[in-house]
Amino acid sequence: MAEIISILPGDIPTQRLHGYLIGAVGPRPIAFASTIDEEGRPNVAPFSFFNVFSAHPPILIFSPARRVRNNTAKHTLENVLKVKEVVINIVNFDMVQQMSLSSTEYPRGENEFVKAGLTMLESDLVKPFRVGESPVQFECKVNKVEPLGKEGGAGNLIFSEVLKIHINASVLDDKGDIDQQKIDQVARLGRNWYSRANKGLFEVSKPSTGRGIGVDSIPEEIRTSKVLTGNDLGMLGNVEKLPSQNEVDTFVSSTKDIGFLLRTMDKDKLHRKAQEYLTKKEILSAWKILLAK
């Protein structure tokens, strides 16, 4: 029999305990929560301490934890305490990189919809916006917020009563039910790991601690590419700075097929080549191709 390691929660640092908890309890669904502050500024952020707890009344609960490193509250929690409304958007594979980029700790008031290149849709019954890319969106009123502690790492249960549901018809089957293959949900595991419900495990690099440039800082001809997907743009937006022209030139001269592609003047082919590097998670190399002249 393998060795058993037994741990008392109070004997290890909170960050280590957090790692054990999220590594063992999963996969966890993701609440992509859209809120608005008292000045009307939108915010959207993902939380994997989340699930559905009641159908009548329909109640979803998610829990923004206080930051372990400095015991501060996240903007989502601050917002729902002032404006007691939230939209909980379901995350599928096609938007997972943009969702991840939105979790960057941008300054208060910075619009994560814009930084992550997500579509803002007006809600019908609540003030916060819906995420257009999400296959299912729940407009909710916040019934109560239940703090679970005062220290860093403490959760805050946000009881969210569903007022209206929006479902993209493309994820429905011929009976009008949600098709579990079509919705293509993703769930959170420990560290950088996620689970694609109909495919299995994959990794998503955590957002840059120095704050990624964001999708809004990507040049328009790249941002509006016919080839690059939302996930591609999410990865491109998760760099702290763009490579220099000298770095671009060095890469082009040392990579035999890039020069040929440049001479063809075919942007779509260049974008497909950059996409190949993004698939391999070689994001700076992809940028060098996209910025090549």
C-alpha positions as CSV (number, residue, x, y, z in Angstrom):
1,M,0.0,0.0,0.0
2,A,1.2,3.5,-0.9
3,E,2.2,5.9,1.9
4,I,-0.6,8.1,3.3
5,I,0.2,11.7,4.0
6,S,-2.1,13.1,6.7
7,I,-2.4,16.9,7.1
8,L,-4.0,19.2,9.7
9,P,-5.1,22.4,7.8
10,G,-3.7,24.6,10.5
11,D,-0.2,23.1,10.2
12,I,0.5,24.3,6.6
13,P,0.4,27.7,4.9
14,T,-3.0,28.8,3.5
15,Q,-1.5,28.8,-0.1
16,R,-0.4,25.2,0.3
17,L,-3.7,24.2,1.7
18,H,-5.5,25.9,-1.2
19,G,-3.4,23.9,-3.6
20,Y,-4.4,20.6,-2.0
21,L,-8.1,21.6,-2.0
22,I,-8.3,22.6,-5.6
23,G,-6.1,19.8,-6.7
24,A,-8.3,17.2,-5.0
25,V,-11.8,18.7,-5.5
26,G,-12.5,18.8,-9.2
27,P,-13.2,19.3,-12.0
28,R,-15.1,22.4,-10.8
29,P,-17.5,24.3,-13.0
30,I,-16.7,27.9,-13.7
31,A,-18.9,30.9,-13.0
32,F,-17.8,33.7,-15.3
33,A,-19.4,36.4,-13.2
34,S,-20.3,39.8,-14.6
35,T,-21.0,42.6,-12.2
36,I,-21.1,46.4,-12.2
37,D,-20.0,48.9,-9.6
38,E,-21.9,51.9,-8.2
39,E,-20.5,54.1,-10.9
40,G,-21.8,51.8,-13.6
41,R,-18.4,50.4,-14.6
42,P,-18.5,46.7,-15.7
43,N,-16.3,43.9,-14.4
44,V,-16.1,40.2,-15.4
45,A,-14.1,37.5,-13.7
46,P,-14.1,33.7,-13.4
47,F,-14.7,31.7,-10.2
48,S,-14.4,27.9,-9.9
49,F,-15.9,27.7,-6.4
50,F,-19.3,27.5,-8.0
51,N,-22.4,25.3,-8.5
52,V,-26.2,25.1,-8.8
53,F,-27.9,24.4,-5.5
54,S,-31.7,24.7,-6.1
55,A,-34.2,24.6,-8.9
56,H,-37.2,26.1,-7.1
57,P,-36.2,28.8,-6.5
58,P,-33.3,28.6,-9.0
59,I,-30.2,29.4,-7.0
60,L,-26.6,29.5,-8.1
61,I,-23.8,30.1,-5.6
62,F,-20.2,31.1,-6.3
63,S,-17.5,32.2,-3.9
64,P,-14.9,34.9,-4.4
65,A,-12.2,34.2,-1.9
66,R,-10.2,36.9,-0.2
67,R,-6.7,37.1,-1.6
68,V,-4.2,35.0,0.3
69,R,-1.2,37.3,-0.2
70,N,-2.7,40.5,1.2
71,N,-6.2,39.7,2.5
72,T,-8.0,42.1,0.1
73,A,-11.4,41.6,-1.5
74,K,-11.9,41.0,-5.2
75,H,-13.7,43.6,-7.3
76,T,-16.6,41.1,-7.9
77,L,-17.3,40.9,-4.2
78,E,-17.0,44.6,-3.7
79,N,-19.5,45.2,-6.6
80,V,-22.2,42.8,-5.5
81,L,-22.2,44.3,-2.0
82,K,-23.1,47.6,-3.6
83,V,-25.1,46.5,-6.7
84,K,-26.9,43.3,-5.8
85,E,-27.0,41.8,-9.3
86,V,-24.8,39.5,-11.3
87,V,-24.8,37.6,-14.6
88,I,-23.3,34.2,-14.4
89,N,-22.0,33.1,-17.8
90,I,-21.1,29.5,-18.6
91,V,-17.6,29.0,-20.1
92,N,-17.0,26.7,-23.1
93,F,-13.7,25.7,-24.8
94,D,-13.9,28.4,-27.5
95,M,-13.6,31.2,-25.0
96,V,-11.4,29.7,-22.3
97,Q,-8.3,31.7,-23.2
98,Q,-10.2,35.0,-23.1
99,M,-11.8,33.9,-19.8
100,S,-8.3,33.2,-18.4
101,L,-7.0,36.6,-19.5
102,S,-9.9,38.4,-17.8
103,S,-8.7,37.0,-14.5
104,T,-5.7,39.3,-14.7
105,E,-5.8,41.8,-11.8
106,Y,-6.4,44.9,-13.8
107,P,-6.9,48.2,-11.8
108,R,-10.4,48.9,-10.5
109,G,-12.5,50.4,-13.3
110,E,-10.6,48.7,-16.1
111,N,-13.1,47.0,-18.3
112,E,-12.2,43.2,-18.5
113,F,-14.6,42.7,-21.4
114,V,-12.5,45.1,-23.5
115,K,-9.1,43.7,-22.2
116,A,-10.2,40.1,-23.0
117,G,-11.9,41.0,-26.3
118,L,-15.3,39.8,-25.1
119,T,-18.7,41.0,-26.4
120,M,-20.8,43.0,-24.0
121,L,-24.6,42.3,-24.3
122,E,-27.1,44.3,-22.4
123,S,-29.2,42.2,-19.9
124,D,-33.0,42.4,-19.8
125,L,-33.6,42.4,-16.1
126,V,-30.3,43.4,-14.4
127,K,-27.6,46.0,-14.9
128,P,-24.5,43.9,-15.4
129,F,-23.7,42.9,-19.0
130,R,-23.8,39.4,-20.4
131,V,-20.8,37.7,-22.2
132,G,-21.9,37.3,-25.8
133,E,-19.5,34.4,-26.4
134,S,-21.0,32.4,-23.5
135,P,-23.4,29.5,-24.5
136,V,-25.6,30.1,-21.5
137,Q,-26.1,33.2,-19.4
138,F,-28.0,33.6,-16.2
139,E,-29.3,37.0,-15.1
140,C,-29.5,36.9,-11.3
141,K,-30.3,39.0,-8.3
142,V,-28.1,38.6,-5.3
143,N,-30.1,37.4,-2.3
144,K,-27.3,37.5,0.2
145,V,-23.6,37.3,0.7
146,E,-22.3,34.9,3.4
147,P,-18.7,35.6,4.5
148,L,-16.9,32.4,5.6
149,G,-14.1,34.1,7.4
150,K,-12.0,37.3,7.7
151,E,-8.5,36.1,6.8
152,G,-6.8,35.7,3.4
153,G,-8.3,32.7,1.6
154,A,-11.7,33.0,3.2
155,G,-14.6,32.5,0.8
156,N,-17.8,34.6,0.4
157,L,-20.8,32.7,-0.7
158,I,-22.9,34.8,-3.2
159,F,-26.4,33.4,-3.3
160,S,-27.6,34.3,-6.8
161,E,-31.3,33.8,-7.8
162,V,-31.8,33.2,-11.5
163,L,-34.3,35.7,-13.0
164,K,-33.7,35.0,-16.7
165,I,-31.8,32.4,-18.7
166,H,-30.3,33.0,-22.2
167,I,-29.3,29.9,-24.2
168,N,-27.5,29.9,-27.6
169,A,-29.6,27.8,-29.8
170,S,-26.5,26.2,-31.3
171,V,-26.0,24.1,-28.1
172,L,-29.5,22.6,-28.1
173,D,-30.5,19.2,-29.5
174,D,-33.6,18.5,-31.6
175,K,-35.7,18.2,-28.4
176,G,-34.7,21.6,-27.2
177,D,-32.5,20.2,-24.4
178,I,-28.8,21.3,-23.9
179,D,-26.6,18.9,-25.8
180,Q,-23.6,18.0,-23.6
181,Q,-21.4,17.5,-26.6
182,K,-22.4,20.8,-28.3
183,I,-22.0,23.0,-25.2
184,D,-18.4,21.9,-24.9
185,Q,-18.0,23.1,-21.3
186,V,-14.7,23.4,-19.5
187,A,-14.0,23.0,-15.8
188,R,-11.2,23.9,-13.4
189,L,-8.6,21.6,-11.8
190,G,-5.5,22.4,-9.8
191,R,-2.5,24.5,-11.0
192,N,-2.8,25.3,-14.7
193,W,-5.0,22.3,-15.5
194,Y,-8.5,22.4,-16.9
195,S,-10.9,19.7,-18.2
196,R,-12.8,19.9,-21.4
197,A,-15.9,17.9,-20.6
198,N,-16.1,16.0,-23.9
199,K,-12.3,15.7,-24.6
200,G,-10.2,15.6,-21.4
201,L,-7.4,17.5,-19.7
202,F,-5.5,20.5,-21.1
203,E,-3.4,23.4,-19.7
204,V,-4.0,27.1,-19.8
205,S,-1.1,29.3,-18.7
206,K,-2.1,31.6,-15.9
207,P,-2.3,35.3,-16.8
208,S,0.9,37.3,-16.6
209,T,1.6,38.6,-13.1
210,G,2.7,41.8,-14.8
211,R,-0.7,42.3,-16.5
212,G,-1.0,41.2,-20.1
213,I,-1.4,43.9,-22.8
214,G,-5.0,42.8,-23.4
215,V,-6.8,42.0,-26.6
216,D,-7.7,45.7,-27.0
217,S,-3.9,46.5,-27.5
218,I,-3.5,44.0,-30.4
219,P,-3.2,45.8,-33.8
220,E,-6.6,46.0,-35.6
221,E,-5.6,43.9,-38.6
222,I,-4.6,41.1,-36.3
223,R,-7.5,41.5,-33.9
224,T,-10.0,41.3,-36.8
225,S,-8.2,38.4,-38.5
226,K,-10.4,35.9,-40.4
227,V,-8.1,33.1,-39.1
228,L,-7.3,33.8,-35.5
229,T,-9.9,32.7,-32.9
230,G,-11.0,34.2,-29.6
231,N,-8.7,31.7,-27.9
232,D,-5.8,32.8,-30.1
233,L,-6.4,36.5,-29.3
234,G,-6.7,35.6,-25.6
235,M,-3.2,34.1,-25.7
236,L,-1.8,37.0,-27.7
237,G,-3.2,39.4,-25.2
238,N,-1.5,37.6,-22.3
239,V,2.0,39.1,-22.9
240,E,3.5,41.9,-20.9
241,K,5.1,43.6,-24.0
242,L,5.5,42.9,-27.7
243,P,8.9,41.7,-29.1
244,S,11.2,44.4,-30.5
245,Q,11.7,44.9,-34.2
246,N,15.2,43.5,-33.8
247,E,13.8,40.3,-32.2
248,V,11.2,40.0,-35.0
249,D,13.9,40.5,-37.7
250,T,16.2,37.9,-36.1
251,F,13.4,35.4,-35.9
252,V,12.3,35.9,-39.5
253,S,15.9,35.5,-40.8
254,S,16.4,32.3,-38.8
255,T,13.1,30.7,-39.7
256,K,13.2,29.5,-43.3
257,D,9.5,29.5,-44.3
258,I,8.6,32.9,-42.8
259,G,10.4,34.9,-45.4
260,F,8.6,33.1,-48.2
261,L,5.2,33.7,-46.5
262,L,6.0,37.4,-46.2
263,R,6.8,37.6,-49.9
264,T,3.4,36.1,-50.8
265,M,1.7,39.0,-49.1
266,D,-0.9,36.6,-47.9
267,K,-2.0,37.7,-44.4
268,D,-4.2,34.6,-43.9
269,K,-1.3,32.2,-44.5
270,L,0.9,34.2,-42.1
271,H,-1.9,34.1,-39.5
272,R,-2.3,30.4,-39.9
273,K,1.5,30.0,-39.4
274,A,1.2,32.1,-36.2
275,Q,-1.7,29.9,-35.1
276,E,0.5,26.9,-35.4
277,Y,2.9,28.4,-32.9
278,L,0.0,29.4,-30.6
279,T,-1.1,25.7,-30.7
280,K,2.3,24.8,-29.3
281,K,2.0,27.7,-26.7
282,E,5.0,29.5,-28.3
283,I,3.2,32.9,-28.0
284,L,6.2,35.2,-28.5
285,S,7.1,33.3,-31.7
286,A,3.6,33.8,-32.9
287,W,3.8,37.5,-32.2
288,K,7.1,37.7,-34.2
289,I,5.3,36.2,-37.2
290,L,2.4,38.6,-36.9
291,L,4.6,41.6,-36.6
292,A,7.0,40.7,-39.4
293,K,7.2,43.1,-42.3
